[in-house]
Amino acid sequence: MTTTLAVTCVPDSQADLRGCDFSGADLRGADFTGADLRGADFSGADLFQTNLSATNLEGANLTRANLRGAYLGRANLTDANFTDANFARTDLRGANFTRANLTRANLRGAYLSNIDLRDADLTDADLRYAKLTGADLTGADLTGADLYGVIGYP
């Protein structure tokens, strides 16, 4: 069952939404720019074309979340869980995914330029046709990842 939420942002775009439960919510097109979402639960949420630029999602749970077409530029995604998340054609330029769990994530055609994937778990991730120019993959686990057609792979 999908829940529709009305999201009101604070005028200075610095909303404090730490630990909030958005699991299963329909948040398509929402604007969370600059929000503090540390530890928030977005598991199974629909974040299609949502603006999450410059947000802090450290330690957040986004398992099975639909992030297709979302914008996460300059977002802090350190230690976040994106198992089975859908990032197809998503703009992630400049995002920090240090130690993030991206197991089985769909990153097909995503813009991953200049992102930090140090020590991230990309086991069985779909990275076909993703743009990885300038990405830092130091210590990342790419076991079983599909890298067909990747652009800019180091």
Beta strands, then each sheet from edge to edge (+ up, - down):
strand 1: 3-4
strand 2: 25-26
sheet 1: 1+ 2+
end
